[in-house]
């Protein structure tokens, strides 16, 4: 017996599942659910895509449905069996049934025993969807280092405003996550404090995107909103599940390898275009190397770092 598999598309995975259950007229226990794509609402609609799921009716459920379809067949056959017994009590039973029918005729039309479970099963399947659609974004209390309260740019107030803005954006994107904030040191030539926001949760890779495009956009939009609310620019870095830390480690290792190659060959090397944050990481990683120099050239978004040998006097 072959199983039946159908794919459904909706705004999110839960809606797609409920849509399939409704059309197939089955419950969750009667199908195998495979989420092909969780979908994404993007950032303010940019990069949005619908969720896609596959519902496969289990073999046991198919057999049960076939048995249910076959069982009504012998039911009408029971009618002739009763007709054989009718001659035994024809006079007494006939009037009793005729009297009860006119009084209860309307009542017999009202009972909807088969319809009741169908109406109850549908809202039961849809109820959890409403709960899942409500995002849960938790802001953990940040650790405020000493002296931060005297900083006019990076302080407890701006940290709270930044965390609130990120929370509002995630809720609009229907993302369940935990926001961790702290004060760190800026990764540029001039040391300074920066607000660091780390978003933790399950399967948040879509917040990073290809070449970190989504993550950079989220940080840029957050920076604009925070700057407008506080009235001045606030240095901040947004990370997702420690991605930037891993990326920074990879960039530092690459910078050292490229610098060694420049020293050996005596030729300059241009790295791939990077964001301002990643370019700063390269500059800082090589600023103590006395044999090479680094420089950022080009225009955004194709601005990149060039490593070239230092002229010997």
Residue pairs with C-beta under 8 A, 6 or more apart in sequence:
1 59
1 62
1 63
3 56
3 57
3 58
3 59
3 62
4 24
4 56
4 57
4 62
5 54
5 55
5 56
5 57
6 20
6 23
6 24
6 54
6 55
7 36
7 52
7 53
7 54
7 55
8 16
8 17
8 19
8 20
8 23
8 52
8 53
8 54
8 55
9 16
9 50
9 51
9 52
10 16
10 18
10 19
10 50
10 51
11 39
11 41
11 50
11 51
12 38
12 39
12 51
12 133
12 174
13 35
13 38
13 39
13 51
13 53
14 128
14 129
14 132
14 133
15 51
15 129
16 50
16 51
16 52
16 53
17 28
17 33
17 53
17 55
17 129
18 125
18 126
18 129
20 31
20 53
20 55
21 27
21 28
21 31
21 55
21 125
22 122
22 125
24 31
24 55
24 57
25 118
26 57
26 61
27 121
27 125
28 125
30 57
30 58
30 61
31 55
31 56
31 57
31 58
31 61
32 55
32 56
32 58
33 53
33 54
33 55
34 53
34 54
34 55
34 56
35 51
35 52
35 53
36 52
36 53
36 54
37 49
37 50
37 51
37 52
38 51
38 203
38 206
39 48
39 49
39 50
39 51
39 52
40 47
40 48
40 49
40 173
40 206
41 48
41 172
41 173
41 174
42 48
42 49
42 173
42 214
43 169
43 173
43 214
43 217
43 218
43 221
44 172
44 221
46 217
47 209
47 214
86 93
101 108
133 174
135 170
135 171
135 173
135 174
135 175
135 176
136 176
137 167
137 170
137 171
137 175
137 176
137 177
137 178
137 179
138 177
138 178
138 179
139 163
139 164
139 167
139 178
139 179
139 181
140 178
140 179
140 180
140 181
142 156
142 159
142 160
142 163
142 180
142 181
142 182
142 183
143 182
143 183
144 156
144 159
144 183
145 183
148 154
148 155
148 156
148 183
148 193
149 155
149 156
151 193
153 193
153 232
153 233
153 234
153 235
154 183
154 193
154 194
154 195
154 234
154 235
157 230
158 195
158 226
158 230
158 234
159 181
159 183
159 195
161 226
161 229
161 230
162 181
162 195
162 197
162 222
162 226
162 234
162 236
163 179
163 181
163 197
165 222
165 225
165 226
165 229
166 179
166 197
166 199
166 218
166 222
166 238
167 179
169 218
169 221
169 222
170 177
170 179
170 199
175 201
175 204
175 207
176 201
176 202
177 199
177 200
177 201
177 204
178 199
178 200
178 201
179 197
179 198
179 199
179 200
180 197
180 198
180 199
180 200
181 195
181 196
181 197
181 198
182 196
182 198
183 193
183 194
183 195
183 196
184 193
184 194
184 195
184 196
184 237
185 191
185 192
185 193
185 194
186 192
186 193
186 194
186 235
187 248
187 277
187 280
187 281
187 284
188 280
188 283
188 284
189 280
189 283
189 284
189 287
192 235
193 235
194 235
194 236
194 237
195 234
195 235
195 236
195 237
196 236
196 237
196 239
197 222
197 236
197 237
197 238
197 239
198 238
198 239
198 240
198 241
198 242
199 207
199 238
199 239
199 240
199 241
200 241
201 241
204 240
204 241
205 240
206 214
207 214
207 215
207 218
207 240
208 214
208 215
208 240
208 243
209 215
209 217
212 243
212 247
212 275
215 238
215 239
215 240
215 243
215 244
216 275
218 238
219 236
219 237
219 238
222 236
222 238
223 233
223 234
223 236
226 234
226 236
227 233
227 234
237 244
237 277
239 245
244 277
247 278
248 281
251 278
251 281
251 282
251 285
252 281
252 285
254 271
255 281
255 282
255 285
255 286
255 307
256 285
256 286
258 269
258 271
258 307
259 286
259 289
259 291
259 292
259 307
261 269
262 268
262 269
262 291
262 292
262 307
262 308
262 309
263 291
263 292
263 309
266 309
267 308
267 309
268 306
268 307
268 308
268 309
269 306
269 307
269 308
270 297
270 304
270 305
270 306
270 307
271 282
271 304
271 305
271 306
271 307
272 304
273 298
273 301
273 302
273 303
273 304
274 282
274 303
274 304
274 305
276 303
279 296
279 303
279 304
279 305
282 294
282 305
282 307
283 294
283 296
283 305
286 292
286 294
286 307
287 294
290 310
291 309
291 310
292 307
292 308
292 309
292 310
293 307
293 308
293 309
293 310
294 305
294 306
294 307
295 305
295 306
295 308
296 303
296 304
296 305
296 306
297 303
297 304
297 306
298 304
